[in-house]
């Protein structure tokens, strides 16, 4: 009886039947894409493109590209020195490894911290402020 319970005339069966009719009508309607629907879809696409361009306009300026390149060079050199120091430590040259680690921290330590704060500070602060507001 449970297998055919949906077939009996009850409110649930009527609602299910009406839902099937509505879905079928919506499916038939979707077969034709009218000029008005095309215009509305094109407008929505253009609005999305404009919003994306507005959000990205500052990201592709010369200043932003130079900042990004400097950040990559600073972090890249720091990580290179750390890896060289670790390699020296692995082969047993503790004096050279300690020298390279000190060199990395003394020369690039402040710059690395500045880059991290500059790129990730705004996101972290906004997350903290959003939690405080809630």
Secondary structure by P-SEA (a helix, b strand, c coil): ccccccccccaaaaaaaaaaaaaaaaaaaaccccaaaaaaaaaaaaaaaaaaaaaacccccaaaaaaaaaaaaaaaaaaaaaaaaaaaaaacaaaaaaaaaaaaaaacaaaaaaaaaaacaaaaaaaaaaaaac
